C-alpha cells in the first residue's frame, strides 16, 4: 500500500469527507475498513490519502472499543503512523559498501544552510525582489502572484525562451502557429502579420536585465549558506572511504566548504585555466561531480576558459562586504564576459555549457561502480529525466544495487518505485529503500553505522505490511453490526502532479 495525495478516487474523497464531517466512531470505522481493503489500494493502483492517518490517531481509543480485536489490528496495521524507515535500512552495513551520493536541493534545506528548495525558491525570491523597489521586478512579482505562478523553473524557462524567440522571428512564428493551430488567423479574419510584429527586440534587454536581477537575488541567497550536519556527515564519509563519490545538482558550495573546513580540497573532475593541470583531477580522491555547475566556477563564452575561485575567501569577503560577488566579470584572457558556470533551474536543460558535458559520463560511471546509491533531497523532477535514466541504467546493470532515498516527503519513494518498475524488467521495488526525515538528523546516524542491526536480515523493504482483500468483515458491537463487503469499488482514480 502507498500513502500520498496524487492518485485518489472520488469514492475515497467522499469517504474522507464523511469521516471528517460525521465524526462518529461507527462511520469512521466503516470508512477505514473500506479504504484498507479496497482492491485498487491493496494493489497500489490507488494511494491512501495521508489524512486518514490523522483521523485514525484521533479516534484510535474509541475504535479499539467498538471493533473486534482482529479487525482493529488490521486497520491499525494500515493506518498507524508509518515507520520513517524501511526495515532494510537496518541491514545495510554502509561502512563496508562502496557508496555514491546524489544530492538535490533538499540536502541544503536544513539549518544552518536554509536554502529554499526549487518549489520554495520563487516565492522567496519574489518577496526579496519587491524590496529592491525596481519596477520590472515588482511587476513580475505581482504577475506571478496574480497568476499563481510559484515554480522558478516555469519562470526561467519562459524567460529563456522569450529571449531566444525575440531574436529569432521564424521560431516565434512557428510557436504561434503550433500553439494556435493552423488556420487560426484566417478564422479570425486577420491578415498575416509582418515579421516585425513577431519580433520585439526591445524586450531583449528587459528580459536579460530581469534575469540578471533574479540571478543576483539567487546568488545572495545561496552564497552565505553554511554546511549543515548532512553535508558534514557526507564529506566525512567520503574522506574515510576511498572510492566513494558525490554527484550533485546543487551549485551552492556547502559540501565544498565541508571539505575545506576539514582541510581537504575536492576533485571537481574538470579543467580550470587558472589551476595547474595535475591538481585539477586527482583520480579517486574526494570526487565531487557538480552536474549543474558551481558558484565558485566562472566561464567565458568567448574563449571557453573555466576559472576556479577560492570560495571560502569569496564568501568571507561577501559577508563582511569587503568585495562583491562578480555576477558578471571581465575575462582576462580574451576580454569577453565571464559569468558563473551554472545551469539555471529550467524545465528543459537545453542550454548546458560545453565544460559540463563530460561530467555526465563521470556521474554515470560513479553510479554504476557503487553498491549503494544514497539519494538526499532529490525530487526526481521531469526536468532532470536524464539523471533518472542514469540511475535506472545503473540498477539494470547491477541487480544487487540498492537506492536509499533520504527525503522529508514520504511519497517520493512510491513515485520512484513506480518509475523503476515501469523502466526495469522484473524490478524488485524493495531495492528502493525509504529513509523519511530530516537528512541533517538521519544521515549522521546512518553513515556512522549506528542504524545497522546485523540480526535483522531478509526483511522486506516495504514496512512488512501485507493486505488481504477478499471476504467480508463485521464491525461494531454485536447489537449494532455493520457489514462491509471487501473488494474493488467502481470508481475513477484521479492523478495529479
DAVENFEN-V255975 format. One record per pair of residues at least 24 apart in sequence whose ideal C-beta (glycine too) atoms are under 8 Angstrom apart, sorted by the first residue. I is the first residue (numbers start at 1). GAP is how many residues later the second one is. D is the distance in Angstrom with one decimal. If there is no record, write none. Layout:
BEGIN
i: [I/I]
gap: [GAP/GAP]
d: [D/D]
END
This chain:
BEGIN
i: [1/1/1/1/1/1/1/2/2/2/2/2/3/3/3/3/3/3/3/3/3/4/4/4/4/4/4/4/4/5/5/5/5/5/6/6/6/6/6/6/7/7/7/7/7/7/7/8/8/8/8/8/9/9/9/9/9/9/9/10/10/10/11/11/12/12/12/12/12/12/13/16/16/16/16/19/19/20/20/25/25/25/25/25/26/26/26/26/26/28/28/28/29/29/29/29/29/29/29/30/30/30/32/32/32/32/32/33/33/33/33/33/34/34/35/36/36/36/36/36/37/37/37/37/37/37/37/38/38/38/38/38/39/39/39/40/40/40/40/41/42/42/42/43/44/45/46/47/47/48/48/50/52/53/53/53/53/55/56/57/66/66/66/67/67/68/68/71/71/71/74/77/78/78/82/82/83/84/84/84/84/84/85/85/85/85/86/86/86/86/86/86/86/87/87/87/87/87/87/88/88/88/88/88/88/89/89/89/89/89/89/90/90/90/90/90/91/91/91/91/91/91/91/92/92/92/92/92/92/93/93/93/94/94/94/94/94/94/94/95/95/95/95/97/97/97/98/98/98/98/98/98/98/99/99/99/99/99/99/99/99/99/100/100/100/100/100/100/100/100/100/100/100/101/101/101/101/101/101/101/101/101/101/101/102/102/102/102/102/102/102/102/102/102/103/103/103/103/103/103/103/103/103/103/104/104/104/104/104/104/104/104/105/105/105/105/105/106/106/106/106/106/106/106/107/107/107/107/107/107/107/107/108/108/108/108/108/108/108/109/109/109/110/110/110/110/110/110/110/111/111/112/112/112/113/113/113/113/113/113/113/114/115/115/115/115/116/117/117/118/118/118/118/118/118/119/119/119/121/121/121/121/122/122/122/122/122/123/124/125/125/125/125/125/128/128/128/129/129/129/132/132/134/136/136/136/136/137/137/137/140/152/153/153/153/153/153/154/155/156/156/156/156/156/157/157/157/159/159/159/160/160/160/162/162/163/163/163/163/165/166/166/166/166/166/166/167/167/167/168/169/169/169/172/172/173/212/212/215/215/216/219/219/219/219/220/222/222/222/223/223/223/223/223/223/223/224/224/224/225/225/225/226/226/227/227/227/227/227/228/228/229/229/229/229/230/230/230/230/230/231/231/231/232/232/232/233/233/233/233/234/234/234/234/235/235/235/236/236/237/238/239/239/242/243/243/244/244/245/245/245/245/245/246/246/246/247/247/247/247/247/248/248/248/248/249/249/249/249/249/250/250/251/251/251/251/251/251/251/251/252/253/253/253/253/253/255/256/256/256/256/257/257/257/259/259/260/260/268/268/268/269/269/269/270/270/270/270/270/270/271/271/272/272/272/272/273/273/273/273/274/274/275/287/287/289/289/289/289/290/291/291/291/291/291/291/292/292/292/293/293/293/293/293/293/294/294/294/295/295/295/297/297/297/298/298/298/298/298/298/299/299/299/299/299/299/300/300/300/300/300/300/301/301/301/302/302/302/302/302/303/303/303/303/304/304/305/305/305/305/306/306/307/345/346/347/347/348/349/349/349/360/360/363/363/364/364/364/367/367/367/368/368/368/368/370/370/371/371/371/371/372/372/372/372/373/373/373/373/374/374/374/375/375/375/375/375/376/376/376/376/377/377/377/377/378/379/379/379/380/380/380/380/388/389/392/392/392/392/395/395/395/395/396/401/402/402/402/403/403/403/404/404/404/405/405/405/405/406/406/406/406/406/406/407/407/407/408/408/408/408/409/410/410/429/429/430/430/430/431/432/433/434]
gap: [40/41/43/47/77/464/466/42/45/46/409/412/44/45/46/47/50/79/407/408/411/43/44/45/46/406/407/410/411/42/44/45/406/491/41/405/409/489/490/491/38/39/40/486/487/488/489/38/39/41/485/486/31/37/480/482/483/484/485/481/482/484/478/480/26/29/34/36/37/479/36/33/35/36/39/33/36/31/35/34/37/38/40/41/40/449/450/454/456/27/31/35/34/37/38/46/446/447/453/445/452/454/24/31/43/46/47/38/42/440/442/451/450/455/43/38/39/42/43/431/430/431/432/436/447/449/450/431/448/449/450/451/430/448/449/448/449/451/453/426/425/426/427/426/370/448/447/364/367/30/31/360/27/26/27/28/29/24/24/24/409/410/411/408/409/406/407/402/403/404/399/388/387/389/328/381/380/350/351/352/353/358/349/350/351/366/344/347/348/349/375/376/377/369/372/373/374/376/377/314/342/345/371/372/373/315/344/345/346/357/362/361/362/363/366/369/361/362/363/365/366/367/368/280/310/312/341/354/360/356/359/361/143/278/280/352/353/355/358/146/353/354/357/273/274/275/143/145/146/271/272/273/274/138/142/145/146/271/272/273/274/275/144/145/146/147/266/267/269/270/272/273/274/133/137/143/144/145/146/147/272/273/274/275/145/146/265/271/272/273/274/276/285/289/131/143/144/145/146/147/152/273/274/275/144/145/146/271/272/273/274/275/144/145/272/273/274/270/271/272/273/301/302/333/123/124/141/143/269/270/271/332/117/120/123/142/144/146/269/268/299/330/118/119/120/328/329/330/331/117/329/113/114/116/112/113/114/115/118/139/141/111/106/107/110/137/105/260/262/33/34/35/227/261/263/31/32/260/31/97/100/224/27/28/29/30/33/27/97/27/89/92/93/96/89/92/93/84/85/88/81/85/79/70/73/74/77/73/76/77/70/193/192/193/194/228/230/193/59/55/58/188/189/190/189/190/191/48/51/52/184/186/191/41/45/41/44/45/48/34/33/34/35/37/38/41/32/34/37/31/26/29/30/26/27/25/115/116/112/129/111/76/106/108/121/105/29/30/73/29/30/72/91/92/95/102/91/94/95/27/28/29/28/31/27/28/30/31/34/26/212/211/212/214/215/146/209/210/213/214/24/26/27/26/29/212/210/211/214/215/24/142/209/213/24/27/29/26/211/210/48/25/47/42/41/126/43/126/42/44/121/124/125/41/42/43/42/44/116/119/120/40/41/42/43/42/43/129/135/138/40/42/39/41/42/43/44/89/91/92/43/41/42/43/58/62/33/32/38/40/55/54/55/58/27/29/51/52/26/29/40/89/90/93/27/36/85/86/88/89/35/84/25/34/35/36/32/33/34/60/33/34/33/75/79/70/73/74/77/69/52/65/68/69/72/96/50/51/64/47/48/49/50/60/63/46/47/48/30/45/47/43/44/45/28/31/40/41/42/43/39/40/41/42/54/56/31/33/34/36/37/38/35/36/38/29/32/33/34/35/28/30/31/33/50/51/26/28/29/33/35/49/31/38/37/35/36/35/34/35/37/26/30/24/27/26/29/30/24/26/27/25/26/29/30/24/31/27/29/30/31/29/30/31/32/28/29/30/31/30/32/69/28/29/30/31/32/30/31/63/67/29/30/31/62/29/28/30/33/32/35/36/39/31/34/27/28/31/32/25/29/32/36/28/30/29/30/31/28/29/30/29/31/42/27/28/29/30/29/31/33/36/37/40/28/29/32/28/29/30/31/27/24/26/32/33/30/31/32/30/29/28/27]
d: [6.0/6.4/6.7/6.0/6.5/6.4/6.2/5.4/4.8/6.9/7.7/4.2/6.3/5.1/7.7/5.3/7.3/6.6/6.2/7.0/7.6/4.0/7.7/7.8/6.9/7.7/4.1/5.9/7.9/7.2/6.1/6.2/7.4/7.4/6.6/7.0/7.8/6.2/5.1/7.2/7.5/5.4/4.8/5.3/6.9/5.3/8.0/6.8/6.2/5.4/7.0/5.9/7.0/5.7/7.8/4.1/6.1/4.6/6.8/5.9/6.0/7.4/5.2/4.2/7.9/8.0/7.0/7.9/6.3/7.7/7.7/5.7/6.2/7.0/7.9/7.8/5.4/7.9/7.3/5.9/4.3/6.0/7.8/5.5/6.8/7.4/5.9/7.2/6.4/6.5/5.4/7.0/5.6/6.4/5.8/7.5/5.0/7.1/7.3/6.1/5.3/5.8/6.4/7.6/5.0/7.9/6.3/7.2/6.3/6.3/6.2/4.9/6.0/7.4/8.0/6.7/5.6/4.4/7.1/6.9/6.9/7.6/5.4/7.7/7.7/4.3/7.8/7.2/7.9/7.7/6.6/5.9/4.9/6.0/3.8/6.0/7.5/7.3/6.5/7.9/4.2/7.9/4.5/7.9/7.9/6.5/4.8/7.9/7.3/7.3/7.9/7.8/5.6/5.7/7.8/6.0/7.6/7.9/7.1/7.0/7.4/5.6/6.1/5.8/7.3/7.2/7.7/5.4/7.6/6.4/8.0/5.8/6.7/7.1/7.0/6.1/5.9/7.8/7.0/4.4/5.0/7.9/6.6/5.5/7.3/7.6/7.6/5.0/4.5/7.5/4.2/6.9/6.6/6.3/4.1/7.0/6.9/7.3/6.3/7.7/6.5/5.0/6.1/7.5/3.9/7.3/6.0/7.7/5.7/7.1/5.9/5.8/6.4/4.1/4.8/7.8/7.5/7.1/7.5/5.5/5.2/7.9/6.6/6.7/7.2/7.1/7.2/7.9/6.8/6.9/5.1/7.2/7.9/6.7/8.0/6.2/6.0/6.4/7.2/7.9/7.8/4.6/7.5/7.8/4.6/4.8/7.8/5.5/7.0/6.7/5.0/4.9/7.4/7.1/6.8/5.1/7.9/5.8/7.3/5.0/7.5/5.9/6.9/4.5/7.6/6.4/4.7/5.6/7.3/3.9/7.7/5.2/7.5/5.6/7.6/7.4/7.1/4.7/6.9/7.8/7.7/5.0/7.9/6.5/5.0/7.3/7.9/6.2/7.3/4.6/7.1/5.6/7.5/7.6/7.5/6.7/7.3/3.9/7.2/5.8/6.8/5.2/6.8/6.9/7.7/5.7/7.0/7.4/6.8/4.5/2.9/6.1/7.5/6.3/6.0/7.7/7.4/6.7/2.0/6.8/7.2/6.0/6.8/6.8/5.6/7.1/7.7/6.8/4.4/4.1/7.8/5.9/6.6/7.5/7.8/5.7/5.5/5.7/7.4/6.4/7.9/8.0/4.5/7.1/6.4/5.7/6.4/3.7/8.0/6.5/7.5/7.7/4.7/6.2/4.7/6.2/6.7/4.6/7.2/7.5/5.4/6.8/6.6/5.8/5.4/6.0/7.5/7.5/7.7/7.5/6.4/6.6/5.6/7.2/7.3/7.5/6.7/8.0/4.8/7.6/7.9/7.5/7.5/5.6/6.2/4.0/6.2/5.7/7.0/7.0/6.1/4.9/6.5/7.2/5.2/8.0/7.5/7.0/7.1/6.2/7.1/8.0/6.5/6.5/6.8/5.4/7.4/6.7/5.4/7.6/6.3/5.5/5.0/6.0/4.7/7.8/5.9/6.6/7.8/7.4/7.7/5.2/6.1/5.4/4.8/4.2/6.5/5.5/6.8/5.4/7.6/6.1/6.8/6.9/5.4/6.2/4.7/6.6/7.6/8.0/6.1/6.2/6.2/5.1/4.9/7.0/7.4/7.4/6.5/7.8/4.7/4.7/4.2/4.5/6.4/5.5/7.0/7.7/6.4/7.6/5.5/6.9/5.6/6.3/7.4/7.7/7.5/4.5/6.4/8.0/7.9/6.2/7.6/6.0/5.5/5.8/6.5/6.8/5.5/5.5/8.0/5.6/6.8/7.1/4.5/6.9/5.3/4.1/7.2/7.1/4.6/4.1/7.2/7.4/5.5/6.4/4.2/4.6/4.8/7.6/5.0/7.7/4.3/5.1/8.0/7.7/4.7/4.2/5.0/7.6/7.3/7.5/6.8/7.1/5.1/6.3/7.8/7.2/7.5/4.6/6.1/6.1/6.7/6.4/6.2/7.6/8.0/8.0/4.8/6.7/3.9/7.7/7.1/6.8/5.0/6.8/4.6/6.5/4.6/5.8/7.4/7.3/7.2/5.5/7.0/5.5/5.0/7.0/6.6/7.3/7.5/7.4/6.5/5.5/5.1/4.9/5.5/7.7/5.1/8.0/6.4/6.4/5.3/5.6/4.5/7.4/6.7/6.9/7.3/6.8/5.8/6.8/6.5/7.5/6.3/7.6/7.5/5.4/7.5/7.7/7.5/7.6/6.5/5.4/7.9/6.5/5.6/7.7/7.0/6.9/6.7/7.6/7.8/5.5/6.2/4.2/4.1/6.2/5.8/7.1/5.0/6.4/5.6/7.8/7.1/5.3/5.3/5.2/6.5/7.2/7.7/6.9/5.5/7.0/6.1/7.4/6.4/4.1/7.5/7.0/4.3/4.0/5.7/7.5/6.2/7.9/6.9/7.4/8.0/6.0/7.5/6.7/4.0/7.9/7.5/6.6/4.9/6.7/5.9/6.2/6.7/6.3/7.5/3.8/5.6/6.5/4.0/6.8/6.5/5.0/7.0/4.6/6.4/6.9/7.8/6.6/4.9/7.8/3.2/7.6/6.4/5.0/4.1/6.5/6.5/7.1/6.7/5.4/7.9/7.9/6.1/5.1/6.9/7.5/6.7/7.7/5.1/6.7/6.5/7.2/7.3/7.3/7.7/7.7/6.3/4.9/7.2/7.2/6.0/8.0/4.0/7.5/4.7/5.8/6.8/7.9/7.0/7.7/7.1/6.2/7.5/7.2/5.4/7.9/6.3/6.9/7.4/5.0/7.1/4.8/6.6/7.9/6.2/6.7/5.0/6.7/7.8/4.7/7.7/5.1/6.8/7.0/6.1/7.9/5.9/7.7/8.0/7.8/6.8/6.8/6.7/5.8/7.1/6.6/7.9/7.7/6.0/4.8/6.1/6.7/6.3/7.6/6.7/5.4/7.1/5.1/7.7/5.8/6.4/5.1/6.8/4.7/6.0/7.9/6.5/6.9/6.0/6.7/4.7/7.6/4.9/6.0/6.2/7.9/7.8/6.5/7.8/6.9/6.6/6.5/8.0/7.7/7.4/4.9/7.6/7.2/5.9/3.5/6.1/7.4/7.4/5.3/7.4]
END
